[in-house]
């Protein structure tokens, strides 16, 4: 077993990241800040 239990879980994560990137590009609003996650 790898990081993801199945292909669907990986796909859900990838799609959510892509949706966030798309939303940021369209609106200029950033909901997830990955820089903040690295500092923790």
mmCIF entry with sequence, helices, sheets and N, C-alpha, C, O atoms, coordinates in Angstrom:
data_MODEL
# 
_entry.id   MODEL 
# 
_entity.id                         1 
_entity.type                       polymer 
_entity.pdbx_number_of_molecules   1 
# 
_entity_poly.entity_id                      1 
_entity_poly.type                           'polypeptide(L)' 
_entity_poly.nstd_linkage                   no 
_entity_poly.nstd_monomer                   no 
_entity_poly.pdbx_seq_one_letter_code       
;(UNK)(UNK)(UNK)(UNK)(UNK)(UNK)(UNK)(UNK)(UNK)(UNK)(UNK)(UNK)(UNK)(UNK)(UNK)(UNK)
(UNK)(UNK)(UNK)(UNK)(UNK)(UNK)(UNK)(UNK)(UNK)(UNK)(UNK)(UNK)(UNK)(UNK)(UNK)(UNK)
(UNK)(UNK)(UNK)(UNK)(UNK)(UNK)(UNK)(UNK)
;
_entity_poly.pdbx_seq_one_letter_code_can   XXXXXXXXXXXXXXXXXXXXXXXXXXXXXXXXXXXXXXXX 
_entity_poly.pdbx_strand_id                 A 
# 
loop_
_entity_poly_seq.entity_id 
_entity_poly_seq.num 
_entity_poly_seq.mon_id 
_entity_poly_seq.hetero 
1 1  UNK n 
1 2  UNK n 
1 3  UNK n 
1 4  UNK n 
1 5  UNK n 
1 6  UNK n 
1 7  UNK n 
1 8  UNK n 
1 9  UNK n 
1 10 UNK n 
1 11 UNK n 
1 12 UNK n 
1 13 UNK n 
1 14 UNK n 
1 15 UNK n 
1 16 UNK n 
1 17 UNK n 
1 18 UNK n 
1 19 UNK n 
1 20 UNK n 
1 21 UNK n 
1 22 UNK n 
1 23 UNK n 
1 24 UNK n 
1 25 UNK n 
1 26 UNK n 
1 27 UNK n 
1 28 UNK n 
1 29 UNK n 
1 30 UNK n 
1 31 UNK n 
1 32 UNK n 
1 33 UNK n 
1 34 UNK n 
1 35 UNK n 
1 36 UNK n 
1 37 UNK n 
1 38 UNK n 
1 39 UNK n 
1 40 UNK n 
# 
_struct_asym.id          A 
_struct_asym.entity_id   1 
# 
loop_
_struct_conf.conf_type_id 
_struct_conf.id 
_struct_conf.pdbx_PDB_helix_id 
_struct_conf.beg_label_comp_id 
_struct_conf.beg_label_asym_id 
_struct_conf.beg_label_seq_id 
_struct_conf.pdbx_beg_PDB_ins_code 
_struct_conf.end_label_comp_id 
_struct_conf.end_label_asym_id 
_struct_conf.end_label_seq_id 
_struct_conf.pdbx_end_PDB_ins_code 
_struct_conf.beg_auth_comp_id 
_struct_conf.beg_auth_asym_id 
_struct_conf.beg_auth_seq_id 
_struct_conf.end_auth_comp_id 
_struct_conf.end_auth_asym_id 
_struct_conf.end_auth_seq_id 
_struct_conf.pdbx_PDB_helix_class 
_struct_conf.details 
_struct_conf.pdbx_PDB_helix_length 
HELX_P HELX_P1 AA1 UNK A 7  ? UNK A 27 ? UNK A 7  UNK A 27 1 ? 21 
HELX_P HELX_P2 AA2 UNK A 34 ? UNK A 39 ? UNK A 34 UNK A 39 1 ? 6  
# 
_struct_conf_type.id          HELX_P 
_struct_conf_type.criteria    ? 
_struct_conf_type.reference   ? 
# 
loop_
_atom_site.group_PDB 
_atom_site.id 
_atom_site.type_symbol 
_atom_site.label_atom_id 
_atom_site.label_alt_id 
_atom_site.label_comp_id 
_atom_site.label_asym_id 
_atom_site.label_entity_id 
_atom_site.label_seq_id 
_atom_site.pdbx_PDB_ins_code 
_atom_site.Cartn_x 
_atom_site.Cartn_y 
_atom_site.Cartn_z 
_atom_site.occupancy 
_atom_site.B_iso_or_equiv 
_atom_site.pdbx_formal_charge 
_atom_site.auth_seq_id 
_atom_site.auth_comp_id 
_atom_site.auth_asym_id 
_atom_site.auth_atom_id 
_atom_site.pdbx_PDB_model_num 
ATOM 1   N N  . UNK A 1 1  ? 0.844   -1.171 0.000   1.00 0.00 ? 1  UNK A N  1 
ATOM 2   C CA . UNK A 1 1  ? 0.000   0.000  0.000   1.00 0.00 ? 1  UNK A CA 1 
ATOM 3   C C  . UNK A 1 1  ? 0.893   1.239  0.000   1.00 0.00 ? 1  UNK A C  1 
ATOM 4   O O  . UNK A 1 1  ? 1.831   1.350  0.790   1.00 0.00 ? 1  UNK A O  1 
ATOM 5   N N  . UNK A 1 2  ? 0.585   2.147  -0.887  1.00 0.00 ? 2  UNK A N  1 
ATOM 6   C CA . UNK A 1 2  ? 1.358   3.378  -0.986  1.00 0.00 ? 2  UNK A CA 1 
ATOM 7   C C  . UNK A 1 2  ? 0.738   4.489  -0.168  1.00 0.00 ? 2  UNK A C  1 
ATOM 8   O O  . UNK A 1 2  ? 0.041   4.244  0.817   1.00 0.00 ? 2  UNK A O  1 
ATOM 9   N N  . UNK A 1 3  ? 0.992   5.679  -0.578  1.00 0.00 ? 3  UNK A N  1 
ATOM 10  C CA . UNK A 1 3  ? 0.474   6.845  0.116   1.00 0.00 ? 3  UNK A CA 1 
ATOM 11  C C  . UNK A 1 3  ? -1.035  6.925  0.026   1.00 0.00 ? 3  UNK A C  1 
ATOM 12  O O  . UNK A 1 3  ? -1.699  7.345  0.973   1.00 0.00 ? 3  UNK A O  1 
ATOM 13  N N  . UNK A 1 4  ? -1.582  6.521  -1.121  1.00 0.00 ? 4  UNK A N  1 
ATOM 14  C CA . UNK A 1 4  ? -3.016  6.583  -1.353  1.00 0.00 ? 4  UNK A CA 1 
ATOM 15  C C  . UNK A 1 4  ? -3.591  5.175  -1.379  1.00 0.00 ? 4  UNK A C  1 
ATOM 16  O O  . UNK A 1 4  ? -3.036  4.292  -2.034  1.00 0.00 ? 4  UNK A O  1 
ATOM 17  N N  . UNK A 1 5  ? -4.702  4.953  -0.673  1.00 0.00 ? 5  UNK A N  1 
ATOM 18  C CA . UNK A 1 5  ? -5.271  3.607  -0.615  1.00 0.00 ? 5  UNK A CA 1 
ATOM 19  C C  . UNK A 1 5  ? -5.823  3.124  -1.957  1.00 0.00 ? 5  UNK A C  1 
ATOM 20  O O  . UNK A 1 5  ? -5.866  1.921  -2.211  1.00 0.00 ? 5  UNK A O  1 
ATOM 21  N N  . UNK A 1 6  ? -6.244  4.054  -2.815  1.00 0.00 ? 6  UNK A N  1 
ATOM 22  C CA . UNK A 1 6  ? -6.733  3.655  -4.131  1.00 0.00 ? 6  UNK A CA 1 
ATOM 23  C C  . UNK A 1 6  ? -6.603  4.817  -5.101  1.00 0.00 ? 6  UNK A C  1 
ATOM 24  O O  . UNK A 1 6  ? -6.274  5.933  -4.699  1.00 0.00 ? 6  UNK A O  1 
ATOM 25  N N  . UNK A 1 7  ? -6.859  4.559  -6.376  1.00 0.00 ? 7  UNK A N  1 
ATOM 26  C CA . UNK A 1 7  ? -6.713  5.588  -7.404  1.00 0.00 ? 7  UNK A CA 1 
ATOM 27  C C  . UNK A 1 7  ? -7.688  6.742  -7.205  1.00 0.00 ? 7  UNK A C  1 
ATOM 28  O O  . UNK A 1 7  ? -7.359  7.892  -7.497  1.00 0.00 ? 7  UNK A O  1 
ATOM 29  N N  . UNK A 1 8  ? -8.886  6.440  -6.710  1.00 0.00 ? 8  UNK A N  1 
ATOM 30  C CA . UNK A 1 8  ? -9.887  7.487  -6.516  1.00 0.00 ? 8  UNK A CA 1 
ATOM 31  C C  . UNK A 1 8  ? -9.436  8.522  -5.489  1.00 0.00 ? 8  UNK A C  1 
ATOM 32  O O  . UNK A 1 8  ? -9.701  9.711  -5.665  1.00 0.00 ? 8  UNK A O  1 
ATOM 33  N N  . UNK A 1 9  ? -8.767  8.101  -4.427  1.00 0.00 ? 9  UNK A N  1 
ATOM 34  C CA . UNK A 1 9  ? -8.321  9.054  -3.413  1.00 0.00 ? 9  UNK A CA 1 
ATOM 35  C C  . UNK A 1 9  ? -7.253  9.978  -3.982  1.00 0.00 ? 9  UNK A C  1 
ATOM 36  O O  . UNK A 1 9  ? -7.244  11.172 -3.682  1.00 0.00 ? 9  UNK A O  1 
ATOM 37  N N  . UNK A 1 10 ? -6.360  9.442  -4.794  1.00 0.00 ? 10 UNK A N  1 
ATOM 38  C CA . UNK A 1 10 ? -5.352  10.273 -5.447  1.00 0.00 ? 10 UNK A CA 1 
ATOM 39  C C  . UNK A 1 10 ? -6.021  11.253 -6.407  1.00 0.00 ? 10 UNK A C  1 
ATOM 40  O O  . UNK A 1 10 ? -5.649  12.426 -6.452  1.00 0.00 ? 10 UNK A O  1 
ATOM 41  N N  . UNK A 1 11 ? -6.984  10.792 -7.160  1.00 0.00 ? 11 UNK A N  1 
ATOM 42  C CA . UNK A 1 11 ? -7.679  11.631 -8.124  1.00 0.00 ? 11 UNK A CA 1 
ATOM 43  C C  . UNK A 1 11 ? -8.420  12.775 -7.424  1.00 0.00 ? 11 UNK A C  1 
ATOM 44  O O  . UNK A 1 11 ? -8.405  13.908 -7.906  1.00 0.00 ? 11 UNK A O  1 
ATOM 45  N N  . UNK A 1 12 ? -9.066  12.485 -6.292  1.00 0.00 ? 12 UNK A N  1 
ATOM 46  C CA . UNK A 1 12 ? -9.766  13.534 -5.545  1.00 0.00 ? 12 UNK A CA 1 
ATOM 47  C C  . UNK A 1 12 ? -8.797  14.617 -5.077  1.00 0.00 ? 12 UNK A C  1 
ATOM 48  O O  . UNK A 1 12 ? -9.114  15.804 -5.153  1.00 0.00 ? 12 UNK A O  1 
ATOM 49  N N  . UNK A 1 13 ? -7.633  14.224 -4.600  1.00 0.00 ? 13 UNK A N  1 
ATOM 50  C CA . UNK A 1 13 ? -6.643  15.199 -4.146  1.00 0.00 ? 13 UNK A CA 1 
ATOM 51  C C  . UNK A 1 13 ? -6.144  16.031 -5.325  1.00 0.00 ? 13 UNK A C  1 
ATOM 52  O O  . UNK A 1 13 ? -6.060  17.256 -5.229  1.00 0.00 ? 13 UNK A O  1 
ATOM 53  N N  . UNK A 1 14 ? -5.816  15.381 -6.420  1.00 0.00 ? 14 UNK A N  1 
ATOM 54  C CA . UNK A 1 14 ? -5.308  16.091 -7.590  1.00 0.00 ? 14 UNK A CA 1 
ATOM 55  C C  . UNK A 1 14 ? -6.343  17.079 -8.125  1.00 0.00 ? 14 UNK A C  1 
ATOM 56  O O  . UNK A 1 14 ? -6.002  18.210 -8.469  1.00 0.00 ? 14 UNK A O  1 
ATOM 57  N N  . UNK A 1 15 ? -7.593  16.660 -8.197  1.00 0.00 ? 15 UNK A N  1 
ATOM 58  C CA . UNK A 1 15 ? -8.647  17.543 -8.707  1.00 0.00 ? 15 UNK A CA 1 
ATOM 59  C C  . UNK A 1 15 ? -8.851  18.726 -7.771  1.00 0.00 ? 15 UNK A C  1 
ATOM 60  O O  . UNK A 1 15 ? -9.049  19.845 -8.244  1.00 0.00 ? 15 UNK A O  1 
ATOM 61  N N  . UNK A 1 16 ? -8.811  18.516 -6.472  1.00 0.00 ? 16 UNK A N  1 
ATOM 62  C CA . UNK A 1 16 ? -9.013  19.625 -5.540  1.00 0.00 ? 16 UNK A CA 1 
ATOM 63  C C  . UNK A 1 16 ? -7.879  20.644 -5.653  1.00 0.00 ? 16 UNK A C  1 
ATOM 64  O O  . UNK A 1 16 ? -8.124  21.846 -5.554  1.00 0.00 ? 16 UNK A O  1 
ATOM 65  N N  . UNK A 1 17 ? -6.659  20.191 -5.857  1.00 0.00 ? 17 UNK A N  1 
ATOM 66  C CA . UNK A 1 17 ? -5.528  21.104 -6.045  1.00 0.00 ? 17 UNK A CA 1 
ATOM 67  C C  . UNK A 1 17 ? -5.689  21.881 -7.341  1.00 0.00 ? 17 UNK A C  1 
ATOM 68  O O  . UNK A 1 17 ? -5.468  23.092 -7.371  1.00 0.00 ? 17 UNK A O  1 
ATOM 69  N N  . UNK A 1 18 ? -6.073  21.196 -8.413  1.00 0.00 ? 18 UNK A N  1 
ATOM 70  C CA . UNK A 1 18 ? -6.274  21.876 -9.691  1.00 0.00 ? 18 UNK A CA 1 
ATOM 71  C C  . UNK A 1 18 ? -7.421  22.874 -9.628  1.00 0.00 ? 18 UNK A C  1 
ATOM 72  O O  . UNK A 1 18 ? -7.345  23.943 -10.233 1.00 0.00 ? 18 UNK A O  1 
ATOM 73  N N  . UNK A 1 19 ? -8.482  22.539 -8.901  1.00 0.00 ? 19 UNK A N  1 
ATOM 74  C CA . UNK A 1 19 ? -9.598  23.478 -8.748  1.00 0.00 ? 19 UNK A CA 1 
ATOM 75  C C  . UNK A 1 19 ? -9.144  24.724 -7.992  1.00 0.00 ? 19 UNK A C  1 
ATOM 76  O O  . UNK A 1 19 ? -9.552  25.834 -8.333  1.00 0.00 ? 19 UNK A O  1 
ATOM 77  N N  . UNK A 1 20 ? -8.311  24.555 -6.977  1.00 0.00 ? 20 UNK A N  1 
ATOM 78  C CA . UNK A 1 20 ? -7.801  25.690 -6.219  1.00 0.00 ? 20 UNK A CA 1 
ATOM 79  C C  . UNK A 1 20 ? -6.932  26.577 -7.103  1.00 0.00 ? 20 UNK A C  1 
ATOM 80  O O  . UNK A 1 20 ? -7.043  27.801 -7.051  1.00 0.00 ? 20 UNK A O  1 
ATOM 81  N N  . UNK A 1 21 ? -6.076  25.977 -7.906  1.00 0.00 ? 21 UNK A N  1 
ATOM 82  C CA . UNK A 1 21 ? -5.230  26.744 -8.820  1.00 0.00 ? 21 UNK A CA 1 
ATOM 83  C C  . UNK A 1 21 ? -6.093  27.512 -9.810  1.00 0.00 ? 21 UNK A C  1 
ATOM 84  O O  . UNK A 1 21 ? -5.831  28.682 -10.088 1.00 0.00 ? 21 UNK A O  1 
ATOM 85  N N  . UNK A 1 22 ? -7.116  26.860 -10.340 1.00 0.00 ? 22 UNK A N  1 
ATOM 86  C CA . UNK A 1 22 ? -8.006  27.509 -11.292 1.00 0.00 ? 22 UNK A CA 1 
ATOM 87  C C  . UNK A 1 22 ? -8.759  28.664 -10.636 1.00 0.00 ? 22 UNK A C  1 
ATOM 88  O O  . UNK A 1 22 ? -8.881  29.733 -11.235 1.00 0.00 ? 22 UNK A O  1 
ATOM 89  N N  . UNK A 1 23 ? -9.259  28.473 -9.430  1.00 0.00 ? 23 UNK A N  1 
ATOM 90  C CA . UNK A 1 23 ? -9.993  29.523 -8.720  1.00 0.00 ? 23 UNK A CA 1 
ATOM 91  C C  . UNK A 1 23 ? -9.086  30.715 -8.454  1.00 0.00 ? 23 UNK A C  1 
ATOM 92  O O  . UNK A 1 23 ? -9.504  31.862 -8.611  1.00 0.00 ? 23 UNK A O  1 
ATOM 93  N N  . UNK A 1 24 ? -7.859  30.452 -8.057  1.00 0.00 ? 24 UNK A N  1 
ATOM 94  C CA . UNK A 1 24 ? -6.911  31.534 -7.800  1.00 0.00 ? 24 UNK A CA 1 
ATOM 95  C C  . UNK A 1 24 ? -6.631  32.305 -9.092  1.00 0.00 ? 24 UNK A C  1 
ATOM 96  O O  . UNK A 1 24 ? -6.551  33.534 -9.076  1.00 0.00 ? 24 UNK A O  1 
ATOM 97  N N  . UNK A 1 25 ? -6.485  31.604 -10.186 1.00 0.00 ? 25 UNK A N  1 
ATOM 98  C CA . UNK A 1 25 ? -6.195  32.232 -11.465 1.00 0.00 ? 25 UNK A CA 1 
ATOM 99  C C  . UNK A 1 25 ? -7.362  33.110 -11.916 1.00 0.00 ? 25 UNK A C  1 
ATOM 100 O O  . UNK A 1 25 ? -7.148  34.202 -12.444 1.00 0.00 ? 25 UNK A O  1 
ATOM 101 N N  . UNK A 1 26 ? -8.585  32.643 -11.711 1.00 0.00 ? 26 UNK A N  1 
ATOM 102 C CA . UNK A 1 26 ? -9.766  33.390 -12.159 1.00 0.00 ? 26 UNK A CA 1 
ATOM 103 C C  . UNK A 1 26 ? -10.028 34.601 -11.262 1.00 0.00 ? 26 UNK A C  1 
ATOM 104 O O  . UNK A 1 26 ? -10.276 35.697 -11.764 1.00 0.00 ? 26 UNK A O  1 
ATOM 105 N N  . UNK A 1 27 ? -9.975  34.417 -9.960  1.00 0.00 ? 27 UNK A N  1 
ATOM 106 C CA . UNK A 1 27 ? -10.399 35.474 -9.033  1.00 0.00 ? 27 UNK A CA 1 
ATOM 107 C C  . UNK A 1 27 ? -9.253  36.233 -8.393  1.00 0.00 ? 27 UNK A C  1 
ATOM 108 O O  . UNK A 1 27 ? -9.450  37.340 -7.893  1.00 0.00 ? 27 UNK A O  1 
ATOM 109 N N  . UNK A 1 28 ? -8.080  35.668 -8.399  1.00 0.00 ? 28 UNK A N  1 
ATOM 110 C CA . UNK A 1 28 ? -6.965  36.291 -7.698  1.00 0.00 ? 28 UNK A CA 1 
ATOM 111 C C  . UNK A 1 28 ? -6.994  36.007 -6.209  1.00 0.00 ? 28 UNK A C  1 
ATOM 112 O O  . UNK A 1 28 ? -6.137  36.495 -5.473  1.00 0.00 ? 28 UNK A O  1 
ATOM 113 N N  . UNK A 1 29 ? -7.974  35.217 -5.745  1.00 0.00 ? 29 UNK A N  1 
ATOM 114 C CA . UNK A 1 29 ? -8.111  34.864 -4.339  1.00 0.00 ? 29 UNK A CA 1 
ATOM 115 C C  . UNK A 1 29 ? -7.434  33.524 -4.084  1.00 0.00 ? 29 UNK A C  1 
ATOM 116 O O  . UNK A 1 29 ? -7.663  32.552 -4.804  1.00 0.00 ? 29 UNK A O  1 
ATOM 117 N N  . UNK A 1 30 ? -6.614  33.486 -3.071  1.00 0.00 ? 30 UNK A N  1 
ATOM 118 C CA . UNK A 1 30 ? -5.891  32.257 -2.756  1.00 0.00 ? 30 UNK A CA 1 
ATOM 119 C C  . UNK A 1 30 ? -6.459  31.670 -1.470  1.00 0.00 ? 30 UNK A C  1 
ATOM 120 O O  . UNK A 1 30 ? -6.339  32.270 -0.402  1.00 0.00 ? 30 UNK A O  1 
ATOM 121 N N  . UNK A 1 31 ? -7.081  30.490 -1.576  1.00 0.00 ? 31 UNK A N  1 
ATOM 122 C CA . UNK A 1 31 ? -7.698  29.847 -0.408  1.00 0.00 ? 31 UNK A CA 1 
ATOM 123 C C  . UNK A 1 31 ? -6.712  28.952 0.329   1.00 0.00 ? 31 UNK A C  1 
ATOM 124 O O  . UNK A 1 31 ? -6.690  28.938 1.559   1.00 0.00 ? 31 UNK A O  1 
ATOM 125 N N  . UNK A 1 32 ? -5.914  28.222 -0.395  1.00 0.00 ? 32 UNK A N  1 
ATOM 126 C CA . UNK A 1 32 ? -4.891  27.378 0.215   1.00 0.00 ? 32 UNK A CA 1 
ATOM 127 C C  . UNK A 1 32 ? -3.543  28.035 0.006   1.00 0.00 ? 32 UNK A C  1 
ATOM 128 O O  . UNK A 1 32 ? -3.191  28.402 -1.116  1.00 0.00 ? 32 UNK A O  1 
ATOM 129 N N  . UNK A 1 33 ? -2.796  28.181 1.069   1.00 0.00 ? 33 UNK A N  1 
ATOM 130 C CA . UNK A 1 33 ? -1.458  28.745 0.971   1.00 0.00 ? 33 UNK A CA 1 
ATOM 131 C C  . UNK A 1 33 ? -0.474  27.666 1.386   1.00 0.00 ? 33 UNK A C  1 
ATOM 132 O O  . UNK A 1 33 ? -0.297  27.399 2.575   1.00 0.00 ? 33 UNK A O  1 
ATOM 133 N N  . UNK A 1 34 ? 0.162   27.050 0.406   1.00 0.00 ? 34 UNK A N  1 
ATOM 134 C CA . UNK A 1 34 ? 1.068   25.948 0.685   1.00 0.00 ? 34 UNK A CA 1 
ATOM 135 C C  . UNK A 1 34 ? 2.327   26.406 1.405   1.00 0.00 ? 34 UNK A C  1 
ATOM 136 O O  . UNK A 1 34 ? 2.991   25.597 2.053   1.00 0.00 ? 34 UNK A O  1 
ATOM 137 N N  . UNK A 1 35 ? 2.666   27.682 1.305   1.00 0.00 ? 35 UNK A N  1 
ATOM 138 C CA . UNK A 1 35 ? 3.816   28.210 2.048   1.00 0.00 ? 35 UNK A CA 1 
ATOM 139 C C  . UNK A 1 35 ? 3.560   28.154 3.548   1.00 0.00 ? 35 UNK A C  1 
ATOM 140 O O  . UNK A 1 35 ? 4.475   27.881 4.324   1.00 0.00 ? 35 UNK A O  1 
ATOM 141 N N  . UNK A 1 36 ? 2.316   28.412 3.962   1.00 0.00 ? 36 UNK A N  1 
ATOM 142 C CA . UNK A 1 36 ? 1.965   28.331 5.385   1.00 0.00 ? 36 UNK A CA 1 
ATOM 143 C C  . UNK A 1 36 ? 2.068   26.896 5.892   1.00 0.00 ? 36 UNK A C  1 
ATOM 144 O O  . UNK A 1 36 ? 2.446   26.676 7.043   1.00 0.00 ? 36 UNK A O  1 
ATOM 145 N N  . UNK A 1 37 ? 1.740   25.919 5.053   1.00 0.00 ? 37 UNK A N  1 
ATOM 146 C CA . UNK A 1 37 ? 1.808   24.527 5.463   1.00 0.00 ? 37 UNK A CA 1 
ATOM 147 C C  . UNK A 1 37 ? 3.241   24.074 5.676   1.00 0.00 ? 37 UNK A C  1 
ATOM 148 O O  . UNK A 1 37 ? 3.501   23.251 6.553   1.00 0.00 ? 37 UNK A O  1 
ATOM 149 N N  . UNK A 1 38 ? 4.181   24.598 4.887   1.00 0.00 ? 38 UNK A N  1 
ATOM 150 C CA . UNK A 1 38 ? 5.572   24.186 5.007   1.00 0.00 ? 38 UNK A CA 1 
ATOM 151 C C  . UNK A 1 38 ? 6.210   24.701 6.288   1.00 0.00 ? 38 UNK A C  1 
ATOM 152 O O  . UNK A 1 38 ? 7.128   24.073 6.814   1.00 0.00 ? 38 UNK A O  1 
ATOM 153 N N  . UNK A 1 39 ? 5.736   25.843 6.803   1.00 0.00 ? 39 UNK A N  1 
ATOM 154 C CA . UNK A 1 39 ? 6.302   26.417 8.006   1.00 0.00 ? 39 UNK A CA 1 
ATOM 155 C C  . UNK A 1 39 ? 5.937   25.641 9.255   1.00 0.00 ? 39 UNK A C  1 
ATOM 156 O O  . UNK A 1 39 ? 6.659   25.708 10.249  1.00 0.00 ? 39 UNK A O  1 
ATOM 157 N N  . UNK A 1 40 ? 4.843   24.913 9.230   1.00 0.00 ? 40 UNK A N  1 
ATOM 158 C CA . UNK A 1 40 ? 4.366   24.187 10.413  1.00 0.00 ? 40 UNK A CA 1 
ATOM 159 C C  . UNK A 1 40 ? 5.249   23.027 10.747  1.00 0.00 ? 40 UNK A C  1 
ATOM 160 O O  . UNK A 1 40 ? 4.989   22.311 11.714  1.00 0.00 ? 40 UNK A O  1 
# 
